């Protein structure tokens, strides 16, 4: 057994996660505590393109990342680590560790990204790719892994290499529906598809992301106090639970109507998590309305009005 495989010990996760971690394609629905969006069909992490010599340590790294990050985020990490590993093995075909990695290797990778593989990437994706690599190498060093570089990560990757990541909490990376599109829809609201209109109205009333509105639960999303009505839900991006925003009586009435519709027309076995906007198709039974489908409706409608 190669040394890079022999030293990897599994983390003490309870079943059924343990069995899932042994596979090369993980279904995150089988891993307790994993964060995935119920309004998207992103449930799998695929390691089959990771070089076999580095597969065990990459999988262990992603196990830990799943405790903190969403499935989407971890999937992107796997993809960017694969890009580096493919490059690294072209440069050092027989490598089974990063012990001899030096600054020249990193500079060659930077040139490769800027002039070849990543030449059409946005600056944000370039920063993401390099910060993912830096985090991975730092992880190896911090746990004194066999694969870890002998040189400190700070000497291998310099601050100017990675660049400055945008600050989500200051609003630099928050994605909004363009105001021009919102104004167009407001002017032609009577033409908006009826089945998606309640979602749009709650987006406007709350200012939340599409995925957060679609994650609302009919039995907990509406609250009333002496000061009025409140929309209650979890903001998954920042992990803010039971966040509340004030809404008007009219919006509260819409939520009540939608809740009654779900209770009367959607059997509990088809909506076990009690979504306010459950999916209506067989292939998404038990999930929320598909966020990408709503985005498509939103975009198609905005382009279809003059």
Beta strands, then each sheet from edge to edge (+ up, - down):
strand 1: 25-27
strand 2: 44-46
strand 3: 222-225
strand 4: 228-235
strand 5: 240-247
sheet 1: 1+ 2-
sheet 2: 3+ 4- 5+
end
